[in-house]
Amino acid sequence: MVRIIIALAMLACLGIDAFAAEALKKIRIASKGGGEALVPYVIPQRLGFYREEGLDVDVIVTRGTVTTQVVVSGAVDYSNGGSIPAILSGAHLKILLVNSDKPAQYLVTSPKIASIKQLTGKSMAISDTSGNSTLILREFLAKNGVAIENIQMRALGEPAVRLGALMTGAVDATLISYGFAKQAEAKGFRILAYSGDYVSSLSANLETSDDKIQKSPDEVYKVVKATLKGQLFFHRNPSEATKFVMEVLRLHDLSEAKEVWQERSKQSSELAKIGRASDENLTTNIERVREQMRMVGAQSKLKGTISLDQVYDFSFAKKAYDEIRASKWDPMRYDYSKR
């Protein structure tokens, strides 16, 4: 009799587990790339934040504008593609959550250059003549009293190519990510400045369609809340967050992973760490995209004046953060090594 009761109890538990698994809502998120771009989703996946909200999340790696297009088409539910160009062209999308508001690039120069103003008359490697990074560079130089027209710009494309041009003396400077900057520094070149100390650059963590917001606001809130928990965990529990960096980037050196975490955290103000950005930064980034579209000949696609609330909807992030804080949720209680 005891065996029968135990067997029935086990079946009941299995039934509950099976029902719970079936009850999870399948969600698809498109990521504009692999590697570090996946960390914001891997954390809430591994630590169960999505499951706590009744969600089963799949992350699909895409590339470029495809990331936004698959949201517009309804092929996926959410993405991190950076949808401002599409919105300015009339797409009905909203950015719900940001994870950084500063660019990743550093100004690296030849050892002979000791100040930003000494760049006047010198040569500089850029990715292309109309890309977002070039517009960031223009703003960065202007804030330091240097006109981009007074610098010999060479469009060389990929970061590795630009780094090579700097190290062989073909150019005097370039704006490049921290990893490449450290390589140059090890060879005697100078890391002169961090661009994020002067200009902003927003990176979307979640965006979705207006249709999704209107028809499934409860789902949107749950996705935002779980993703925001992962973001808060990343910034507030560095020792455990570093383990995710090691896993996703396939690093074996803990000190290297810590450096990646430090740089990533450096790119986020306190407001960005909780998923939002200031109106000033929002406006600046919209206008930068508008200028970029003009420079590449896409001005005809622009739909005229657009308000911030036509691009961003932080209402879900605000509500989620208030609820997370009120619940006394503690990111320090999670230990990834035990999972």
N, C-alpha and C positions, 0 to 999 in steps of 0.2 A: 504494500500500500504506500509506504514511504517513497519507494522508487517511482511509483506512478505519479505521486504528487510532485516530486523533483523534476520528473520528465515534463509534466504539464507546465511547471513553472518555467523550465528552460524554453519550452515552445512559446510560452507567453512572452518571455523576454525577447526571443528571436523575432516574434511577430511585431513587437513594439519597435525593435530596431529597424526591421524591414519597412514598417509604416513610416518611421521617422525619415528613413533614407528616401522613400518615395515622396514624402511631403516637401523635401527641399526643392526650391525653385531653381531651375537651371538658368544661369546668367552667363553671357559671353562678353568678354572685354577684349578689345583689340589694342595691342601695344605697338607703338611706332618703332619698336626695336626690341632686341633681346638684351641680355646683360643687365646693366644697372637699371634700365627702364622697367624691369620686371620686379624689382625689390618691393615697391609699394603694394604689389598684389600677392607676392609670395608670403610676406609676413602675415597678413590676415588669413590667407589660406592655411598656412602651417599651424598658426596659433588658434585657429577655429573661430575667428571673429565673423567670417561670413556664415559659417554653419550656425552660430548663435542667433543670427538674424534669419535663419531658415533658407539660406542661399547655398547653392552649389555652383561655384564660379570656375569657368574655364577661361584661360587667357590665351589669346591667339596672337602670334607675332606677325606683324605686317610691315610695310615699308611706305614712307613718304605720305603722299596725299591719299593713298589707298586707305589709310587708317581712319580718316574722316569719312571717306566715301562709303565705307561699309556700315557706318552708323547712319548716314543719310538714307541708305538703301534698306536699312532694317536687318541687314545680315548679322549684325551684332548689336548688343544693347548699349554698350558704353565704349569709350576709347580714351586715349591720352594723346591724340594726334595733333592737337593745336589747331582748332577749327576756325580761328579768326578770319583767314582768307575766304573760307567758304561762307561764313556768316556775312561778311562784307559784300559777298556776291549774291546774297539772298537766301542762303540755306537756313532752315529753321532749327538751329542748334543752340545749346547753352553749355558754357563751361561751368561746372558745379564745384570743382575743387582744384586748387593749385598746390604744388608741392615745393616750388621755389620761386623767388622773385629777383634773383640776381644771376647774371651770366656766369659761365664756368671759365671763361678765358682769362689768361694772364698775358701781359705785355712782356715779351722777352726780346732782348736786344744784344747787340755786340757789346763786348766789355768796354768799348770806347765811349758808349753813350751812358751818361750818368743821370740824365733827367728827361722827362717827357718832351720838354720844349726843344731839346737838342735833336728831336726827330725831324725838324724842319729841314727840307732839302735832302733828306735821306730816303732810302728805298725800303719798302715794306711789302711783305708777302701777305696777300689776302686770299680768301677762298674763291670769290668771284666779285664782279663789280656791283651786283645788285642784291646780294643775299642779306639775310637778317644780321649775320655777323659783321658785315661791312657797315650797315647802318648803326649797329652798336658801336663799332669802332669810330664812326664819324661823331657820334654823341660824346664818346669817351674823350676823343681828341679836343673837341670844342670846349668841353668843361675844363680842359687843361691848357686852353689858350693856343691850340694848334689847329690850323685849318687843314682839312684833308687834301685840299688842292695844292698845298705846299709840300706834299709828300709824293714821292714816286711810287705809285701803287702797282704791284705786279700780281695779277690773278693766277694763282698756281694750283688751286683746287685743294686736294686732301691735306689734312694736317701733317702727315708724314712727309709729304713733298715739301711743304712750307718749312718744316723743321730742317729738312736736308738743305734747303736753299740758305737758311740762316747759318747753319753750321759750316757750310762750304764758303761762306762769304758772299754769296750771290745777292743777298739782301741784308739790310742792317737790322731789321726787326720783324716781328710777326706777333699776332694775337693768337694764343694757342692754349689748349687745356693743360691742366696741372701736370698730368703724367708726362706729357711731352716737354713741358717747361722744366721739369726736374731733370730730364735727360740732358737738355741744353745746359742747365746750370752745372751739372756734373762735368761738362766739357769746358767750363770757364765762361759761359755766357751769363748775362745778367737778367734776373727776374725783376723788372723795374716796377711793376704795379699790378694790382688785381682790378680788373675792370668793374667788378661788382661793388667796389668802393665808390664808384662814380655814376653808374647807370643801372637801370633795372632791366630784367628780362624774365618774363613769366613762363613757367612750364606747367601745362595742364596735367592734372592727375586723373581727372574724370570729366568727361563731357558726354552729353546725350542729346537726343532729339526733343524738340518741343512737344511732339506727339507723345513721347514716353512720359514726360513730366505731367502732361495733362491727363493721360489715361491711367498711369500707374504711379502716382505720387508716393504711395506707401513703399513700393519696391525701390524707387529712387532714394528715398530716405534711408532705407536699410543698407543699400549698397554704399551710399555716402558715409553712413555712420561706421560701418565695418572697415571701410578703406581708411577713414580718418583715424580710427583706432590704430591701424597699422602704421600710419604716419606719426602719430603721437608716440607710439612704442619706439619707432626708429630714432626719434630725436631725444627721448627721455630715458631710454635704457641702452646706452651706447655699447656696453660690453656684450649684451645679447644681440643687438642689431648688427654688430660686427660679424657675428657668426653667419647671418644671412648674406652679408656682403661677400664673405668667403665662399659660401655655397654657390650663390648665383653667378659670381664672377670667376669661380673655380680658382680661387687663390689659395696658396698654401702657406704664405707668410702672414702671420697675424699682424705684424707691424704695418705691412702694406695695406691690409684690410682696414686697419684703424685710420690710416692716412686717407683712404678713400672715403670713409665715414666722415672724417673731419672736414674734408673738402666739400662733400655733399651737404653737410649741415651748414657750412659757411655760406652756401648759396641761398639760404632761407632766413628771412627776418622772423621775428617772433610771430608776426601776423601770418606769414606764409606757412609756418610750422603748424598752424591750426587750420590750414586750408584756404586762407583768404589773402587778399591783397588790398592795398590802399587805392582810393579812387584815382590818385595821381599816377600811380604805376599802371593801373588799368587803362587809363586814357593814353598814357605814353605808348604803351604797347600796341594799342589799337591803331594809333596814328603811325607808328613805325611800320606796321603791316600794310596800312593804306599807302604809305610812301613806297614800300617795296613793290606793291602791285603796280603803281604808276611807273616805276623804273623798268619793270619787265614788260610794259606795254599792255597791262591788264586793266587799265583805267576804265575801259568801257563796261567792265563787269561790276564796278563799284555802284552800290545802290544809294548813294547820297549819305546824308547825315544819319548817324546811328547812335543810340544812347547806350550807356553802360549796361542797363538791364536788358538790352536786346542781345548782349554778348555773354554776360555773366549772370548766374543765379546762385548766390551764396546762402539763400534762405535755408536750404537743407543742411549745409555745413554749420551754420550758426546754431540751428536747433540741435543738431547732433552733438556739437561741442558742449552746449549748455547741459544737455542730458548726461553726457559722459562725465562732465565735471561734477554735476549734482549727485551722481551715483557713487562718487568717491573711487572710481575706477583707477587701479594702480598698475601702470605698465611694468613696474619693477618686480611684480610677483611672478612674472613669466620667465621660465628657464628653458630655452630652446633645446639645450643639450639633453634634457630629460624626455623629449618628445620623439 
